[in-house]
Amino acid sequence: MEKAIIVKDITKKYKLYSSNKERILDLILPKSYGEDFYALAGVSFEGERGDSIGFVGMNGSGKSTLANIVAGIVPETSGSVEINGQASLIAVAAGLNGDLSGRDNIELKLLMLGFSRQEIKELEPDIIEFSEIGKFIDQPVKSYSSGMRSRLGFSISVNIDPDILIIDEALSVGDKAFAEKSLEKMNEFKRAGKTMIFVSHSLGQMKRFCDKILWLEYGTVRDFGTVDEILPRYEEFLNQYRKMSAKEREEYKEQRTSASHSPAIVK
């Protein structure tokens, strides 16, 4: 099978500062200020062409950070990402300018992707129809609800026919009918052999749509494999985690991060 996505040893480091003064000192003085925070540490996985890969993990596990890096929105600190084809990210309000109308956002995004004026003119009616925005298409996006922004972003992304579709919680807002319509569109892409990454807290959607699961935990890969292999383990973990006290959860986090965010992994 042809590789569509090759992620190798990705690390994403941020600096956490206690004040603006500390942030400024870190910029102008040789001494390092602030605390290093690793959103991702040594993450590697591969996706074959036609794979539907679900990213699961608790809040703060690095799912959205990894999705943005794969999409080319956020740069990695170290490691490498190889994408064979055009990738498109769908997230609530991702890439949308709040001061522009929905129609202007469609035109701007398509121009940035290299579409001609004629191609945009031909695609625009289908994008507007699928989004179900109606008369609001000519209103500023900042006046849209989160569901409307999500519908517009999803509609733009699926209608440009990307090779790799990355969906980050975009179906968690809005009405159930549009979510079903979007899932069917994603299934069309799947039947066409497109590669997809799906970030969601809905395990039901994962079971219905994905064939592989990447389980992230505190910025590292806990497990990777088929849906049938990984989701039962993840569900069992969630059941155990929910029973932990706040102290037990903190101890578990310290144990996992100290073991995985070691110098051998973080570069």
Residue pairs with C-beta under 8 A, 6 or more apart in sequence:
1 48
1 49
1 50
2 48
2 49
2 84
3 46
3 47
3 48
3 49
3 82
3 84
4 47
4 48
4 49
4 50
4 51
4 83
4 84
4 85
4 163
4 164
4 195
5 45
5 46
5 47
5 53
5 70
5 81
5 82
5 83
5 84
5 164
5 195
5 197
6 46
6 47
6 80
6 81
6 82
7 43
7 44
7 45
7 46
7 66
7 69
7 70
7 79
7 80
7 81
7 82
8 44
8 79
8 80
8 81
8 82
9 42
9 43
9 44
9 78
9 79
9 80
9 267
10 40
10 42
10 43
10 44
10 66
10 69
10 76
10 78
10 79
10 80
10 81
11 38
11 40
11 41
11 42
11 43
11 76
11 77
11 78
11 79
11 266
11 267
12 38
12 39
12 40
12 62
12 65
12 69
12 74
12 76
12 77
12 219
13 36
13 37
13 38
13 39
13 77
13 266
14 36
14 37
14 38
14 39
15 23
15 26
15 34
15 35
15 36
15 37
16 34
16 35
16 36
16 37
17 23
17 26
17 33
17 34
17 35
18 34
22 33
22 34
23 33
23 34
25 31
25 33
26 32
26 33
26 34
38 219
38 261
38 266
39 62
39 65
39 219
40 62
40 65
40 66
40 69
40 76
40 219
40 220
41 219
41 220
41 260
41 261
41 265
41 266
42 79
42 220
42 221
42 260
42 265
42 266
42 267
43 62
43 66
43 79
43 216
43 219
43 220
43 221
44 79
44 221
45 53
45 214
45 221
45 224
47 53
47 195
47 197
47 212
48 195
49 84
49 193
49 195
50 190
50 193
50 194
50 195
51 195
51 196
51 211
51 212
52 186
52 190
52 195
52 196
52 198
52 209
52 210
52 211
52 212
53 195
53 196
53 197
53 198
53 210
53 211
53 212
53 213
53 214
54 197
54 198
54 199
54 200
54 206
54 209
54 210
54 212
54 213
54 214
54 227
55 63
55 66
55 67
55 197
55 198
55 199
55 213
55 214
55 216
56 63
56 203
56 206
56 213
56 214
56 215
56 216
56 230
56 231
56 234
57 63
57 215
57 216
57 217
57 222
58 217
58 241
60 218
61 216
61 217
61 218
61 219
62 216
62 218
62 219
62 220
63 168
63 199
63 216
64 91
64 168
64 169
64 199
65 74
65 219
66 216
67 89
67 91
67 166
67 168
67 197
67 199
68 74
68 89
68 168
69 75
69 76
69 81
70 81
70 83
70 87
70 164
70 166
70 197
71 87
71 88
71 89
71 166
72 81
72 83
72 87
73 89
73 94
78 267
79 267
83 164
84 163
85 162
85 163
85 164
85 195
86 113
86 162
86 163
86 164
87 162
87 163
87 164
87 165
87 166
88 157
88 160
88 162
88 164
88 165
88 166
89 95
89 157
89 166
89 168
90 150
90 153
90 154
90 157
90 158
90 165
90 166
90 167
90 168
90 170
91 153
91 167
91 168
91 169
91 170
92 146
92 149
92 150
92 153
92 169
92 170
92 173
93 141
93 146
93 149
93 150
93 153
94 153
94 168
95 109
95 153
96 105
96 109
96 141
96 149
96 152
96 153
97 104
97 105
97 108
97 141
98 140
98 141
98 142
99 140
99 141
99 142
100 108
100 140
100 141
101 137
101 138
101 139
101 140
101 141
102 128
102 131
102 133
102 136
102 137
102 138
102 139
102 141
102 144
102 152
103 124
103 128
103 137
103 138
105 141
105 152
105 156
106 120
106 123
106 124
106 127
106 128
106 152
106 156
107 120
107 124
109 156
110 119
110 120
110 123
110 156
110 160
111 120
113 160
115 123
115 160
123 159
123 160
126 159
127 155
127 156
127 159
128 137
128 155
130 155
130 158
130 159
130 185
131 137
131 148
131 151
131 152
131 154
131 155
131 156
132 151
132 178
133 144
133 148
133 151
133 152
136 143
136 144
136 148
141 149
141 152
144 152
146 173
146 174
147 173
147 174
147 175
147 178
148 174
150 170
150 171
150 173
150 174
151 174
151 178
153 170
154 167
154 170
154 171
154 182
157 165
158 165
158 182
158 185
158 186
158 189
162 194
163 194
163 195
164 194
164 195
164 196
164 197
165 186
165 189
165 194
165 195
165 196
165 197
166 196
166 197
166 199
167 186
167 196
167 197
167 198
167 199
167 200
168 199
169 199
169 200
169 201
170 182
171 179
171 182
171 183
171 200
171 202
171 205
172 200
172 201
172 202
183 205
183 208
183 209
186 196
186 198
186 209
187 209
189 196
190 196
190 209
198 205
198 206
198 209
198 210
200 206
203 231
203 234
203 235
206 213
206 227
206 231
207 227
207 231
210 227
211 226
211 227
212 224
212 225
212 226
212 227
212 230
213 223
213 224
213 225
213 226
213 227
213 229
213 230
213 231
213 234
214 221
214 224
215 221
215 222
215 223
215 224
215 230
215 233
215 234
216 222
217 256
217 260
218 253
218 256
218 257
218 260
218 261
219 257
219 260
219 261
220 256
220 260
220 261
220 265
223 229
223 230
223 233
223 234
224 230
241 249
241 252
244 252
